[in-house]
Amino acid sequence: MIDAKFKWKLADNASSATVDNLEKELGISRILATLLAQQGIDSTEQAKKFFEPSMEEIHDPTLLHDMDKAVERIEQAVEKQEQITIYGDYDADGITSTSLMYETLLSVGANVNYYVPNRFTDGYGPNMDAYQRLIDNGTQLFITVDNGVSGKNVIDKVMAAGVDVVITDHHELPADLPNAVAIVHPRYPGSNYPFPDLSGVGVAFKVAWALTGEFPIEELDLVAIGEIADVVNVTDENHALISYGIQQLRQGMRPGLAALMKLADIKANNLTDQDIGFGIAPRLNALGRIADANDGVKLLTSLDENESQKLAKEVDQANKERQNLVAEIMKEAEKQANSSANQQKKTLLIVGKGWHQGVLGIVASRIMSETGKPTIVASTDQNNPTLIKGSGRSVDSFNLFNALEAHRELFTTFGGHPAACGLSFDQGNIAPLQIALEEEASQQKFDPTVKQTLPIAMQLEPADVTQQLYNDIQRVAPFGPGNMEPVFELNNVKVVDVKTMGQEHQHLKFSIVSGKENLTVVAFGQGNLATLLSAPTGQVNLAVKVSLNEWRGKKSVQLMLEDLQINGTVIIDERTNKLTPQLFSSSDYYIVREPRLRDNIAPHVAPGYTLSIEEAIKTDFSGQRVTLVDCPSSEEMLKQIFAEDEGEPAIIRLLLYQRKSAYLAGLPTRNDFAQLYRFIYKQKELKWPIQAKAVSNQLKINMDRLNLMIQVFSEAGFVTIKDDVLKFNEPTNKTDLTQTKRYQKQLAQYKVEQQLLFNDAATVAKWLLEYLNLE
């Protein structure tokens, strides 16, 4: 059995009466009506409002704290033609915030420029050196976007020097705020703004609206990108802002975005929030990670076609470099994460050398997703070899910020929130940090074996998955926190045509049988599942999202794998006649019959996981991964290995290495025995084993079979071997040679090899499951 990675939680049944009413009154499918009901929509009026959000849902910008002060100071700067600098941030939300504010100020005639800080030299938020350079170059008013509230030390100094700062931000508010001209923030203490979860670009949009006095609909495309990239709640006014923003994006008014979407193979007319979240946003984020985020602002604001295409290529190339860096670091990080020492830990601290600092957060997130453990990925700093810098990511059930906050003495810098952090520390603090993380895991009673929940909207049959279903699902988009994209459960599917994709076979693609045309399922980063799904198995259950694939103008619905479970033991066929260390990298029990082979393998496997047959018989493999390294000597031995288990093993992996094959040597026939008997009777004595090869050639019996026959003759008393001389003995009783112990042992080896080594994978798996009563 392959257990699901997540705990699947099927949504409570929606009211049948509500679903019936929505289905009838709106003329929609029952699945769509059910999805609406699960969102708490129980009337046609609510449904129509949800399908077609109104501008009236977007709140008055003047309700935001200090909006009047911000507008007044900006208008004053515009009127006096003061130099205004927009101080942005290097992620997608910051880039879109900067672009939106820049375009808005240009439209009202401001003397404006922008500065997006460098992640490595400036860091996040206000940087005094950067502010001073800008002041020296003439800046008279700063407007921060997507940052500022945590920059009291810098902003207070700037204000004291006579340069005003207007803060627009959405991040967590510290207890001690900067003394700025204005702080425009949706969660400012004591303010009455009705929705707290705008992103940086959402706040910038509100400032643009208040400043111009007109609803800046042409800027909503930037709002959609920034809000989706920052994973904000998509309810309330964000639902309308993002919905209208997607409509703007579909019109393709920005040359830079049009060029970028073409490179990303995103069709503007069918663009969804998923295209933004997985196509556009990562490319903009890549600039801040490994290049210059200012180029992102240029891309989004340029009206020049040639410049836009050039910038789009640079952005796309930065994303490819980011992908390569992540892939390269992931190889080493996964090795560390899967080490025997780390497998025993509840948390992970993974430290490399020379890893690119800009992508460590992505790597940490992926390792966390794979292992279910809070993960910090760090690396030595190029400019200071004794300093380690890193990023951490955590699951919902472990507060990473609190865990590290209690040990601030270990860090030179530290900041973050419950799910993520950034930090630096001296090399000598690696071990103390590892100890501290494990202690905090115990204190928070964190258990990585407790699964995170995966909400399931409903159970479907493969035949339910159609393009109409995809269209229905898109009617309840955009998706994100507060309105998660529905995940569906498909049970007992038949899997066919399993393939891996990508240069390193890191992605997975397979089909499930569904009526006349099979359904394609894609799983990015899960190529390792190919061997599990290729093997004949029991019941396969999938948790999937529904997407649309377009290739050469043809659209087809496809499924994106979120999770899977396989009921019953999975047989993985990796039979080989060549053993390499790579075959022993997984966390299996390795059962090895031959002592010498066992000794050779043990150094490559965690202590206690290389077992003899005798040790294996005493081990309960319920729910475990088991590898049969060499072939058992009999079917009975095979059965004994698993006979006392309380439950089924999850996986039986077959290497079945065999140095000499009893099956290929063949069993001696009655005629073989008679021929050899006559030969020895005639010779009386032979020099043995000196003359063995000559006898083999003369009788045309291979050496393995000849040696077996001599051993059988010896057991039956027909021959004796002493001092390298084989002598014939006159038999006193008639003996059935096939009943000798030596012959029976060879027969047992022959039979088990015949079943396990010389049949196709499907036949071997079927026989093994039946023989071991695992079906």
MIKEZA-104160 format. One line per field, with one value per residue (C-alpha): residue in three letters; x, y, z. Coordinates in steps of 0.05 Angstrom, whole numbers, m for minus. Layout:
<rs>
tormi: [ala;...]
X: [X;...]
Y: [Y;...]
Z: [Z;...]
</rs>
This chain:
<rs>
tormi: [met;ile;asp;ala;lys;phe;lys;trp;lys;leu;ala;asp;asn;ala;ser;ser;ala;thr;val;asp;asn;leu;glu;lys;glu;leu;gly;ile;ser;arg;ile;leu;ala;thr;leu;leu;ala;gln;gln;gly;ile;asp;ser;thr;glu;gln;ala;lys;lys;phe;phe;glu;pro;ser;met;glu;glu;ile;his;asp;pro;thr;leu;leu;his;asp;met;asp;lys;ala;val;glu;arg;ile;glu;gln;ala;val;glu;lys;gln;glu;gln;ile;thr;ile;tyr;gly;asp;tyr;asp;ala;asp;gly;ile;thr;ser;thr;ser;leu;met;tyr;glu;thr;leu;leu;ser;val;gly;ala;asn;val;asn;tyr;tyr;val;pro;asn;arg;phe;thr;asp;gly;tyr;gly;pro;asn;met;asp;ala;tyr;gln;arg;leu;ile;asp;asn;gly;thr;gln;leu;phe;ile;thr;val;asp;asn;gly;val;ser;gly;lys;asn;val;ile;asp;lys;val;met;ala;ala;gly;val;asp;val;val;ile;thr;asp;his;his;glu;leu;pro;ala;asp;leu;pro;asn;ala;val;ala;ile;val;his;pro;arg;tyr;pro;gly;ser;asn;tyr;pro;phe;pro;asp;leu;ser;gly;val;gly;val;ala;phe;lys;val;ala;trp;ala;leu;thr;gly;glu;phe;pro;ile;glu;glu;leu;asp;leu;val;ala;ile;gly;glu;ile;ala;asp;val;val;asn;val;thr;asp;glu;asn;his;ala;leu;ile;ser;tyr;gly;ile;gln;gln;leu;arg;gln;gly;met;arg;pro;gly;leu;ala;ala;leu;met;lys;leu;ala;asp;ile;lys;ala;asn;asn;leu;thr;asp;gln;asp;ile;gly;phe;gly;ile;ala;pro;arg;leu;asn;ala;leu;gly;arg;ile;ala;asp;ala;asn;asp;gly;val;lys;leu;leu;thr;ser;leu;asp;glu;asn;glu;ser;gln;lys;leu;ala;lys;glu;val;asp;gln;ala;asn;lys;glu;arg;gln;asn;leu;val;ala;glu;ile;met;lys;glu;ala;glu;lys;gln;ala;asn;ser;ser;ala;asn;gln;gln;lys;lys;thr;leu;leu;ile;val;gly;lys;gly;trp;his;gln;gly;val;leu;gly;ile;val;ala;ser;arg;ile;met;ser;glu;thr;gly;lys;pro;thr;ile;val;ala;ser;thr;asp;gln;asn;asn;pro;thr;leu;ile;lys;gly;ser;gly;arg;ser;val;asp;ser;phe;asn;leu;phe;asn;ala;leu;glu;ala;his;arg;glu;leu;phe;thr;thr;phe;gly;gly;his;pro;ala;ala;cys;gly;leu;ser;phe;asp;gln;gly;asn;ile;ala;pro;leu;gln;ile;ala;leu;glu;glu;glu;ala;ser;gln;gln;lys;phe;asp;pro;thr;val;lys;gln;thr;leu;pro;ile;ala;met;gln;leu;glu;pro;ala;asp;val;thr;gln;gln;leu;tyr;asn;asp;ile;gln;arg;val;ala;pro;phe;gly;pro;gly;asn;met;glu;pro;val;phe;glu;leu;asn;asn;val;lys;val;val;asp;val;lys;thr;met;gly;gln;glu;his;gln;his;leu;lys;phe;ser;ile;val;ser;gly;lys;glu;asn;leu;thr;val;val;ala;phe;gly;gln;gly;asn;leu;ala;thr;leu;leu;ser;ala;pro;thr;gly;gln;val;asn;leu;ala;val;lys;val;ser;leu;asn;glu;trp;arg;gly;lys;lys;ser;val;gln;leu;met;leu;glu;asp;leu;gln;ile;asn;gly;thr;val;ile;ile;asp;glu;arg;thr;asn;lys;leu;thr;pro;gln;leu;phe;ser;ser;ser;asp;tyr;tyr;ile;val;arg;glu;pro;arg;leu;arg;asp;asn;ile;ala;pro;his;val;ala;pro;gly;tyr;thr;leu;ser;ile;glu;glu;ala;ile;lys;thr;asp;phe;ser;gly;gln;arg;val;thr;leu;val;asp;cys;pro;ser;ser;glu;glu;met;leu;lys;gln;ile;phe;ala;glu;asp;glu;gly;glu;pro;ala;ile;ile;arg;leu;leu;leu;tyr;gln;arg;lys;ser;ala;tyr;leu;ala;gly;leu;pro;thr;arg;asn;asp;phe;ala;gln;leu;tyr;arg;phe;ile;tyr;lys;gln;lys;glu;leu;lys;trp;pro;ile;gln;ala;lys;ala;val;ser;asn;gln;leu;lys;ile;asn;met;asp;arg;leu;asn;leu;met;ile;gln;val;phe;ser;glu;ala;gly;phe;val;thr;ile;lys;asp;asp;val;leu;lys;phe;asn;glu;pro;thr;asn;lys;thr;asp;leu;thr;gln;thr;lys;arg;tyr;gln;lys;gln;leu;ala;gln;tyr;lys;val;glu;gln;gln;leu;leu;phe;asn;asp;ala;ala;thr;val;ala;lys;trp;leu;leu;glu;tyr;leu;asn;leu;glu]
X: [0;23;m9;m32;15;m43;m104;m161;m222;m285;m328;m392;m453;m485;m560;m596;m651;m600;m564;m630;m652;m586;m584;m655;m658;m590;m591;m523;m493;m503;m428;m425;m486;m452;m388;m429;m466;m400;m380;m442;m479;m551;m591;m592;m579;m515;m493;m503;m464;m408;m406;m405;m372;m390;m345;m389;m356;m290;m285;m276;m201;m211;m229;m156;m116;m79;m103;m121;m51;m18;m58;m47;29;33;m9;36;97;64;45;115;148;188;228;187;220;178;216;192;206;238;182;123;78;131;146;72;63;121;96;25;47;97;45;m5;43;65;m8;m18;46;92;168;177;228;231;280;273;325;373;359;433;463;402;360;286;253;284;360;395;452;402;358;419;442;372;369;438;409;351;294;248;191;193;132;143;102;97;146;161;126;186;235;229;304;315;251;257;327;303;244;291;335;276;256;184;163;94;87;40;46;8;58;54;56;110;94;136;118;159;144;124;79;27;21;m31;m44;m108;m95;m71;m91;m156;m174;m240;m221;m269;m221;m152;m121;m100;m30;20;m6;m77;m58;m21;m83;m125;m75;m78;m154;m156;m102;m133;m206;m221;m225;m161;m189;m130;m85;m125;m82;m23;m67;m86;m14;11;m46;m44;32;27;m26;m76;m147;m190;m256;m290;m262;m202;m251;m273;m204;m173;m232;m231;m155;m157;m205;m155;m99;m139;m143;m66;m57;14;68;115;64;42;114;125;61;81;148;112;62;4;m57;m84;m155;m158;m115;m132;m106;m64;m28;m11;9;52;71;76;90;149;183;177;200;261;287;291;323;380;378;352;279;280;277;209;182;210;177;109;109;143;101;158;147;221;242;186;207;279;260;213;269;314;259;246;320;326;270;305;369;328;299;368;395;337;345;420;413;354;397;444;390;348;408;418;343;341;403;394;409;357;305;303;293;229;261;313;373;406;471;509;568;564;489;455;421;364;332;342;271;244;287;266;193;201;239;186;132;167;182;128;182;199;261;317;361;425;492;559;564;613;639;645;659;645;575;515;453;388;313;263;194;145;80;17;28;97;108;177;182;168;216;274;255;271;343;360;429;447;434;468;403;333;263;199;131;102;109;174;238;304;366;441;487;560;584;598;524;501;499;467;414;398;391;347;300;291;278;227;193;184;161;109;89;102;97;118;81;14;m12;m34;m106;m124;m196;m234;m293;m326;m316;m321;m319;m270;m329;m349;m284;m301;m285;m352;m330;m268;m311;m357;m298;m272;m338;m321;m251;m206;m176;m134;m141;m215;m235;m187;m188;m230;m194;m232;m224;m225;m225;m203;m178;m141;m72;m40;16;61;118;168;181;238;313;322;255;231;159;105;51;2;m68;m129;m181;m245;m295;m274;m217;m168;m154;m84;m56;6;47;104;164;137;174;194;122;130;157;99;46;80;77;13;m21;m85;m134;m107;m142;m125;m135;m134;m148;m179;m141;m142;m86;m80;m34;m33;m100;m134;m160;m167;m182;m127;m117;m63;m43;m46;m39;m50;m59;m51;m87;m50;24;60;110;166;205;278;308;382;446;488;485;507;506;450;403;409;393;320;296;281;294;344;339;402;410;484;529;585;537;504;571;584;517;514;559;510;449;426;447;396;365;407;377;394;337;335;331;278;234;233;218;147;145;75;71;146;187;224;277;294;366;381;335;309;331;259;187;180;237;201;136;172;200;130;92;91;76;15;m1;20;85;75;125;163;220;252;326;335;408;433;506;492;425;397;344;394;438;378;359;393;348;343;385;438;444;449;502;545;535;560;619;642;629;674;729;727;770;777;821;771;760;820;783;715;720;740;681;634;658;655;585;560;534;548;593;539;494;553;575;503;500;566;539;475;516;558;496;468;534;551;618;667;717;781;848;823;805;734;720;661;623;580;510;478;407;365;361;313;364;309;292;360;366;415;370;309;347;366;295;268;319;300;226;232;278;230;174;213;268;241;171;148;134;59;63;115;73;9;42;77;14;m25;29;39;m36;m28;m83]
Y: [0;70;117;186;243;284;268;273;308;303;365;360;345;408;416;377;429;485;447;429;501;529;476;490;565;580;523;499;430;395;395;471;479;437;478;541;512;491;564;583;609;588;634;652;725;707;662;716;765;714;699;773;814;887;948;967;910;948;992;1067;1082;1141;1091;1071;1101;1165;1165;1239;1256;1214;1245;1316;1307;1274;1330;1381;1347;1344;1417;1439;1388;1358;1297;1237;1168;1106;1057;987;914;860;808;806;844;897;902;910;960;1001;999;1019;1078;1100;1101;1137;1192;1201;1209;1267;1302;1284;1288;1216;1159;1092;1048;974;951;895;833;821;891;930;875;880;946;1015;1015;1078;1076;1070;1126;1171;1159;1177;1239;1260;1253;1300;1259;1303;1254;1179;1136;1065;1009;938;957;1010;994;955;1010;1057;1066;1088;1127;1167;1189;1209;1248;1282;1303;1340;1290;1265;1193;1166;1092;1046;975;912;873;856;919;924;954;1016;1047;1098;1172;1180;1233;1179;1104;1076;1005;962;936;999;996;1032;1043;1021;994;936;886;871;828;874;860;915;928;930;986;1022;1017;1050;1107;1115;1117;1168;1211;1214;1215;1163;1087;1066;1005;1002;985;924;876;894;886;815;795;824;798;727;726;747;693;740;721;723;738;806;862;820;774;833;865;800;781;848;846;779;809;865;815;778;841;842;917;917;899;873;826;803;786;750;709;688;662;627;596;629;643;712;696;636;665;641;655;592;623;682;642;591;629;704;714;665;700;768;739;708;778;795;729;729;793;865;874;944;910;881;952;971;910;925;1000;1000;1019;1003;936;923;942;899;837;846;854;795;751;774;760;692;676;696;647;591;606;605;537;509;535;505;438;437;454;407;347;359;384;321;277;313;311;236;218;166;219;268;214;208;283;324;385;396;442;434;471;476;512;566;558;618;657;680;611;580;596;557;498;500;502;441;400;418;396;330;312;347;375;448;462;513;513;554;564;597;669;682;746;716;641;634;665;622;653;617;614;572;546;511;473;499;458;486;560;571;644;627;568;612;674;636;627;695;692;641;690;751;769;739;757;725;698;630;599;629;663;691;685;686;654;636;568;547;552;498;443;486;508;436;419;480;462;392;417;467;412;372;433;449;375;375;307;304;238;273;290;358;361;362;386;345;379;315;246;238;184;192;201;264;298;337;405;428;410;452;510;502;504;568;601;599;626;663;615;626;630;636;603;546;511;448;382;320;247;192;122;55;83;41;71;63;94;117;163;211;280;330;324;288;251;293;300;248;237;179;164;135;95;134;111;123;171;164;222;250;263;306;311;361;342;272;230;183;157;126;60;54;66;25;m37;m78;m56;m58;m1;67;129;200;270;318;387;397;438;451;434;469;440;464;495;434;439;379;371;342;328;355;305;331;265;190;127;55;2;m64;m82;m51;m94;m55;m92;m70;m138;m133;m173;m113;m81;m8;37;78;19;25;99;92;80;6;m57;m96;m172;m208;m284;m288;m267;m238;m197;m173;m149;m111;m76;m58;4;36;25;54;10;m44;m43;m97;m164;m237;m285;m305;m232;m217;m274;m242;m171;m144;m109;m82;m17;m19;m16;m81;m97;m169;m160;m231;m288;m331;m404;m429;m408;m431;m385;m328;m343;m348;m277;m247;m302;m271;m199;m168;m129;m121;m89;m24;m41;m103;m82;m137;m133;m209;m208;m279;m294;m365;m387;m456;m444;m428;m487;m532;m594;m660;m709;m784;m793;m744;m785;m850;m823;m798;m862;m905;m859;m862;m937;m947;m900;m923;m865;m792;m735;m686;m630;m630;m672;m640;m595;m652;m693;m635;m628;m701;m712;m644;m628;m557;m550;m526;m585;m634;m610;m617;m689;m707;m679;m720;m783;m770;m763;m828;m864;m876;m838;m814;m757;m758;m726;m698;m768;m787;m862;m903;m942;m1001;m984;m1032;m1004;m974;m898;m846;m791;m738;m749;m733;m670;m638;m649;m623;m561;m548;m562;m510;m459;m475;m465;m399;m372;m395;m355;m293;m285;m311;m282;m212;m159;m168;m244;m238;m187;m227;m292;m259;m225;m289;m333;m286;m276;m201;m189]
Z: [0;m16;33;13;30;58;99;49;79;38;42;81;38;13;24;m31;m32;m43;m97;m131;m130;m158;m212;m234;m228;m259;m310;m287;m276;m210;m198;m206;m162;m109;m113;m102;m43;m12;m14;26;m35;m26;m71;m144;m126;m89;m145;m199;m156;m148;m223;m242;m187;m186;m180;m121;m82;m83;m21;m20;m18;29;84;89;146;129;57;62;87;33;m23;3;7;m62;m93;m61;m91;m160;m157;m137;m184;m127;m144;m122;m115;m109;m65;m83;m69;m111;m112;m161;m114;m105;m179;m197;m140;m165;m237;m218;m174;m227;m283;m238;m218;m291;m310;m261;m285;m228;m230;m212;m214;m179;m143;m131;m81;m94;m52;m36;m29;m2;29;42;59;71;67;93;42;m15;12;21;m51;m75;m32;m58;m128;m112;m82;m41;m27;m20;m30;m8;m40;m11;45;97;162;188;169;228;238;167;155;220;200;130;159;209;151;120;67;73;67;51;68;31;56;77;118;192;234;287;354;340;273;232;240;167;136;125;134;87;111;111;181;215;289;303;230;202;134;120;88;117;63;6;m21;m34;m104;m76;m29;m85;m128;m74;m70;m145;m143;m87;m120;m189;m166;m219;m215;m251;m286;m334;m275;m252;m293;m248;m187;m208;m218;m152;m110;m138;m131;m58;m45;m12;8;m55;m21;m11;m55;m77;m114;m156;m163;m188;m232;m268;m270;m306;m357;m369;m378;m430;m471;m475;m472;m445;m497;m443;m413;m483;m500;m434;m440;m510;m484;m427;m476;m441;m485;m466;m486;m439;m383;m313;m243;m250;m310;m267;m206;m243;m307;m299;m225;m221;m279;m246;m180;m215;m230;m156;m140;m190;m231;m227;m208;m238;m305;m285;m277;m345;m375;m345;m362;m430;m491;m540;m575;m589;m518;m490;m528;m508;m435;m437;m463;m406;m355;m384;m385;m312;m296;m333;m294;m230;m249;m263;m198;m159;m195;m181;m107;m98;m116;m58;m11;m22;m8;59;74;61;100;154;208;181;173;248;258;262;231;177;174;107;95;29;2;m51;m63;m94;m38;m82;m90;m21;m1;m61;m44;29;8;m37;15;66;17;3;75;115;160;177;135;136;74;82;50;63;43;m15;17;87;87;162;155;137;105;93;88;126;109;156;158;192;255;272;286;257;279;352;349;325;364;428;404;375;406;352;295;266;231;236;215;190;209;230;161;135;157;134;177;181;232;244;220;291;307;258;311;366;315;297;371;383;326;351;422;396;356;420;459;405;404;329;295;222;214;225;156;133;109;36;26;m26;m59;m82;m111;m187;m239;m297;m343;m304;m324;m388;m417;m392;m321;m331;m355;m295;m247;m278;m264;m189;m200;m184;m133;m72;3;20;m46;m59;m126;m118;m112;m135;m114;m167;m138;m166;m232;m283;m298;m366;m408;m351;m373;m343;m372;m367;m378;m313;m315;m257;m281;m289;m341;m345;m368;m334;m372;m385;m437;m509;m494;m436;m389;m383;m313;m302;m238;m238;m196;m183;m233;m177;m176;m245;m219;m170;m223;m276;m232;m231;m167;m128;m125;m146;m119;m142;m115;m175;m201;m269;m321;m395;m443;m511;m563;m636;m629;m599;m528;m482;m409;m365;m292;m246;m192;m121;m84;m93;m53;m74;m35;m32;m37;m96;m133;m165;m218;m220;m233;m250;m258;m239;m170;m160;m98;m128;m120;m44;m35;m16;55;47;86;43;48;25;26;10;69;26;m15;49;76;12;13;87;83;33;77;144;203;217;148;115;137;130;115;188;210;158;182;251;224;215;147;155;117;101;37;25;m27;m45;m65;m87;m105;m48;m52;m53;m56;16;38;3;40;107;100;104;140;209;188;220;157;85;64;26;m29;m49;m95;m136;m153;m150;m167;m181;m194;m219;m245;m230;m282;m337;m316;m323;m283;m302;m339;m327;m389;m362;m298;m337;m384;m327;m287;m346;m357;m284;m281;m340;m316;m243;m221;m243;m220;m192;m205;m253;m304;m293;m354;m399;m374;m386;m457;m473;m444;m468;m399;m373;m312;m265;m281;m278;m209;m185;m211;m177;m111;m120;m135;m74;m30;m59;m46;m119;m114;m62;m70;m29;m41;m108;m133;m151;m144;m166;m112;m130;m106;m57;m61;m116;m105;m134;m148;m154;m81;m54;m12;m61;m120;m82;m62;m134;m156;m106;m131;m203;m190;m153;m207;m260;m227;m207;m259;m324;m329;m349;m295;m296;m288;m232;m194;m201;m179;m120;m94;m99;m69;m10;m1;m11;m61]
</rs>
